[in-house]
């Protein structure tokens, strides 16, 4: 299934399975009927000791994190690479061609989404809580709203697992739609997820 069809849903949900101390990042990507569109999983697995050390204030900065995105048939469709500084992520197809980049500009509240030619296709600005992001097209028109949603008491209190909802307010073309969905995962890895 092509990415153009894969994320073509008015509402996309990104959810993490609940684990107390996860050793790798995992995300389910669901459509508006809560049907599974894709699954993103980190390629490297860390030990629990490495995870605990990463939470210490003296921990070195994390390495690059690479997630493979597969469709419902477990076919790889994308690779998301979040660079070590946490401010840049690149999205590639499995053959290595660049889909686009997600770059934190200024603060962790402002993001620029660019295509493979470094042309801005969307910008995202978050509220101070970093739980709601408005996404606009280069024209200034609002095209999506990304929000961190309540995952339930058990997940919220006992795990670092988070849930997100992406509401597309109008039809938008690729690569903006894919980059918005991947931005949600980058936000979680950089702002809310475990190191």
N, C-alpha and C positions, 0 to 999 in steps of 0.2 A: 504494500500500500504506500502511495506517495505521501510525503509530508503535507502537500497541498490539501489532500483529502483528510488526512489524519487529524489535524487540529481544527477542522472546519466545523466548529460547534459554537453556538452563541455563549455557552458557559463551559469553561474547562476547570476542573478541580485537580489540584496537586496535593497528594496526601502521602505522609510517611507512615509505614507500619510502626506500631508502638513497640519499642525495645528500650529497656532501662539504660543500657550502655551499649549502643550500637557500634560495631567495629567497621562498618562501611555505610555510606549514605545510600538510601534507597527511596524511591518515590514512585507512586502510582499516579498516572495521569488519566483522569476520567472525563467523559463527556457529560453533557447536560442531563442525560438519562442515567448517569453514574455507570455507564458501560466503560470498560477499560480500553483506552485508546493506545496507551503506551506505558512502558515501565522504564525508569532510569535507575541504573545501579552503578555505584563506584567500582572501578576496575581493581583497585588495590584494597586489600583488607588489612586493617591494623589490629594489633593485639589489644587486649583490655588494658595492659600496662601502658602501652603507648597512648591510649585514650586518656588515661588518668594523668599521665605526665603532661599531656597537651593542655590540661586545664590549669596547670600551675603558672603563676605569673612569670617565672623565669624560663618558661618553655620557649624554644626557638620558633621562629615563624613556620607555619605549615608549608609543606611542599605543594606543588601543583596537584590539583585534584581532577581526575578524569572520570566522567560518567558516560556509559554507553546507554543510549536510548534505543529500546527495541519496541516494535509494534506488537499487536495482540498475537501475532504468529511467531513471536520471538525472533524476528529478523531485525538486525541492526539497521537503524535508519539515520541516527545522528550520533556524534560524539561531542560532549560538552566538556571543555577544559577550562577550569578556573585557575588562573595563574596564582603563584604564591603570595603576591601582595594583596589578593582578594579584591582588587579594583577592576580587573579585566577578565573577561571570559570570552572564549571563542567557540563557535559552533561550526562543526564540519560535518560533511557527509562521510559515510564509511570509506569512500574512495579518496578522501583527503581534500576535496574541494571545499572552500570556505563558504559557509552560508552567511555568516555575519559575526559581529562582535557586540559585546555588552560592556560598556565602560562607565565606571563610577566617575562622575565629573564633579569636582569641588568636594562635596561631602557624600556620605553614604545615603543621602536622600535624593540625589540627582543621578540619573542614568541616561546615557545616550546609546541608542541601538543603531548600528550601522550595517550596511550590506557588504557584500564582497568587494565593492569598489570604494569603500569608506564613505559612502553617502549616507547621511542620517535618514533613517526611515521612521524613527519614533523617538520620543523622549519620555522619561518617567520621572515624576517628582512625588516624593513621599511626604506624608505628614510627619510631624515631630515624633510621633509614637512609632514610626516606621512600620505601621500595620496596614496602612492604606496608601496606595500609589495611583495617581492619575496618569494615564498614558495618552500622549497626544501625537498627532501626525506632524510633519514639518509645517503644514499649513496652520497649525494651532488647534485644529479640530480634535475634540476628545474621541479616542477610538477604543479605549479599554479602561477598566478599573480593576486593580489587583488588590485583594484584601486578605490579610491573615485572619482565619476564622477560628472559632472555638473548636478544639479537638475532643472535648469531653473531659470530665474531671480526672479520670485515671491517666489518660495520656498527658494532660496538661501538668499534673502534679508529679507524676512518677517518671516521665520520659522526656527526652528532648524533641519528641515527634510533633510536627506541626501540620496544619492543614491550610490550604490557600484556595481562593476562588478567583477566577479571572472571568470578568464579564465583558464581552466585546460589545460595544455600543453601535457598531456599524460594520459593514463588510470591509475587510482590509485584505490586501494581497500579501503574498510572500515576498520577502522573508520576514516582514514585520510580525505576522501572527506567530510564527515559530519562535522568533526571538523574544517575544513577550512571554510565551510559555516557559522558555529556557531561563529568562530573567528571574522568574519566580523561584526556580531552583537555585540560581546564583544568590538571590537575596537570602534564602534560607541557609545556604552554606556559609555566607559571609557574615550575616547578622544574627541568626538564631540557632543555627545547627551546631552540633558538637564539632570540635576542631578536627 
